[in-house]
Amino acid sequence: MEYDIDFYKHFAWLRKVNLHSNSSGESYQERLSRLEGDKESLILQVSVLTDQVEAQGLKISDLESSLVEHQHKLNSTEEMLQQVRHFTDLTSC
């Protein structure tokens, strides 16, 4: 199944860049050089964002583990409280 994707709809800045390039009298070589620089910049940004996503993923995993541990502690505490209540009920009779 093939879809027509309107890149300009999703990336409005791309239309502005292309319109600016065509109307500014920029030569093909200048435009190519600028686009290569933009590409390198985007590659670096993707790399930084990928590292950040990985770091956030590790933090999420740590928080999930901590949550499970605290849930176990809470369950144990509730169990002990029930035992104390039961013992108190037995001794007050």
Buried (B, 14 or more C-beta within 10 A) or exposed (E): EEEEEEEEEEEEEEEEBEEEBEEEEBEEEEBEEEEEEEEEEEEEEEEEEEEEEEEEEEEEEEEEEEEEEEEEEEEEEEEEEEEEEEEEEEEEE
